[in-house]
Amino acid sequence: MNIFEQIPDDLSQEVFESLVKGKNINIERIISKGQCSPDTGWYDQQQNEWVMILKGEAIISFDDDTSVTLKEGDYLDIKAHQKHRVAWTKPDIETIWLAVHY
């Protein structure tokens, strides 16, 4: 398998694909194309999440009014219960994320 292959044609919704799942870990590929989190909600996850942008760009916002811009090769470790949201993804190309929930 190749993480850059088998990109769905319909990217009107974000795509979440679990690549490896175990008792305390989930590794997934996320594909965005202009999507962002709803304005009304924050992710407040039970596990830590490490994310890396493999292709594209994104902005992650936190509930303390800070934001991080991620470009290809950038990664971020988000601690459990650190409220965050995807504020922006590049609208004209796919943003491919590698996410590790641990």
TAZI-V8257 format. One record per residue. N is the residue number from 1. PSI is psi in radians with two decimals (* if undefined). OMEGA is omega in degrees with one decimal (* if undefined). D_FIRST is the distance of its C-alpha to the first C-alpha in whole Angstrom. Layout:
n | psi | omega | d_first
N | PSI | OMEGA | D_FIRST
N | PSI | OMEGA | D_FIRST
//
This chain:
n | psi | omega | d_first
1 | 2.70 | 178.0 | 0
2 | 2.26 | -174.6 | 4
3 | -0.35 | -179.3 | 7
4 | 0.00 | -179.1 | 9
5 | 2.93 | 178.3 | 8
6 | 0.77 | 174.2 | 9
7 | 2.18 | 179.7 | 12
8 | 2.57 | 176.8 | 15
9 | -0.67 | -178.3 | 18
10 | 1.84 | 177.8 | 20
11 | 0.57 | 177.0 | 20
12 | -0.36 | 173.6 | 24
13 | 2.63 | 174.1 | 23
14 | 2.56 | -179.1 | 20
15 | 2.22 | 177.4 | 17
16 | 2.10 | -179.1 | 16
17 | 2.08 | 177.0 | 13
18 | 2.20 | 179.8 | 13
19 | -0.71 | 179.4 | 10
20 | 2.31 | 179.1 | 13
21 | 2.29 | 177.6 | 16
22 | -3.03 | -176.4 | 19
23 | -0.78 | -175.9 | 23
24 | 0.32 | -178.3 | 23
25 | 2.52 | 172.2 | 20
26 | 2.12 | 177.7 | 17
27 | 2.20 | -177.2 | 14
28 | 2.71 | 171.1 | 13
29 | 2.28 | 176.4 | 12
30 | 2.35 | 177.9 | 15
31 | 2.12 | 179.2 | 16
32 | 2.68 | 173.1 | 20
33 | 1.43 | -179.6 | 22
34 | -0.08 | -179.5 | 25
35 | 2.72 | 172.7 | 25
36 | 2.97 | 179.2 | 27
37 | 2.67 | 175.2 | 29
38 | 2.53 | -179.6 | 32
39 | -0.42 | -173.0 | 35
40 | -0.09 | -173.4 | 36
41 | 2.77 | 176.4 | 34
42 | 2.52 | 168.2 | 32
43 | 2.28 | 176.9 | 29
44 | 1.46 | -167.7 | 31
45 | 2.63 | 179.4 | 28
46 | -0.46 | -176.6 | 29
47 | 2.81 | 169.4 | 27
48 | 2.70 | 176.5 | 26
49 | 2.19 | 174.4 | 23
50 | 2.20 | 179.6 | 21
51 | 2.58 | 175.8 | 20
52 | 2.43 | 174.0 | 18
53 | 2.04 | 178.1 | 18
54 | -0.53 | 179.5 | 15
55 | 2.46 | 177.3 | 17
56 | -2.76 | -178.9 | 20
57 | 2.72 | 178.3 | 23
58 | 2.79 | 172.2 | 25
59 | 2.21 | 174.9 | 28
60 | 2.23 | 177.3 | 28
61 | 2.60 | 179.6 | 32
62 | 2.78 | -175.7 | 33
63 | -0.06 | 174.2 | 37
64 | 0.31 | 178.4 | 39
65 | 0.35 | 172.9 | 38
66 | 2.76 | 178.6 | 36
67 | 2.68 | 177.0 | 33
68 | 2.23 | 174.3 | 30
69 | 2.24 | -179.9 | 28
70 | 2.26 | 175.6 | 25
71 | 3.07 | -177.8 | 23
72 | 2.21 | 179.5 | 20
73 | -0.26 | 179.1 | 20
74 | 2.55 | 177.3 | 23
75 | 2.86 | -174.0 | 22
76 | 2.41 | 175.5 | 25
77 | 2.09 | -177.8 | 25
78 | 2.05 | -177.6 | 27
79 | 2.68 | 176.9 | 29
80 | 2.41 | 179.0 | 30
81 | 0.18 | 171.7 | 32
82 | 1.85 | -174.2 | 32
83 | 2.27 | -176.4 | 33
84 | 2.89 | 176.4 | 30
85 | 2.74 | 173.6 | 29
86 | 1.95 | -176.7 | 27
87 | -0.46 | -175.4 | 30
88 | 2.49 | 165.1 | 28
89 | 2.68 | -176.9 | 25
90 | 2.19 | -173.6 | 25
91 | -0.35 | -172.7 | 26
92 | -0.15 | 174.9 | 25
93 | 2.84 | 176.9 | 21
94 | 2.44 | 167.3 | 18
95 | 2.08 | -179.1 | 18
96 | 2.09 | -179.8 | 15
97 | 2.57 | 164.8 | 16
98 | 2.07 | -176.9 | 14
99 | 2.31 | 177.1 | 17
100 | 1.98 | 176.1 | 18
101 | 2.12 | -175.6 | 21
102 | * | * | 23
//
